């Protein structure tokens, strides 16, 4: 589900890159760095590749967060081909063409991400960014999340794909930061006593 309830609101908030799926993709990137999985995922902010789609698409269409892993540069002799040999070239998705070290690393990254999500508190709910006044400070409010012992506010430049800053704001449900909401994208995540972090939630404007 994207930030914003309709396309007009989505455009006004600049929320095209802040769906739950995009937040999950960023979370996977953090897990790769935290657990040293020998993979450095490159996040591509589009639904899928041209002329085809992955299994995650159906989940996205029903509002579930979903991402797919794929090789950065695919070999089209072995992708979407019937098994055959033509002009001395073998076509098809055969076992001998599988890079099992790569597949194992993807499996490790999936496991690391699932472990991180399972250990984390639930994402905070009813996260709002107050927009009643013209001011350079930014105030966020939210409801307490089960198992969270504190919260972190994240932000990034509007042109940045990844979160650039994180601030521990303690076990509160309201915070005001001396940062203009006009210039950054904010999010909030819950943190438990052992440092496990929830998926980030981008706030909805509240007037």
NORJO-V374541 format. One line per field, one symbol per residue. burial: b if it has 24 or more other C-alpha atoms within 12 Angstrom, else e. Layout:
burial->???
This chain:
burial->bbbbeeeeeeeebbbbbbbbbbbbbbbbbbbbeeeebebebebeeebeeeeeeeeeeeeeeeeebbbbbeeeeeeeeeeeeeeeeeeeeeeeeeeeeeeeeeeeebeebbebbeebbeebbbbbbebbbbeeeeeeebbbbbbbbebbbbbbbbbbeeeebbbeeebebebbbbbebebbbbebbbbbbbbbeeebbbbbbbbbbee
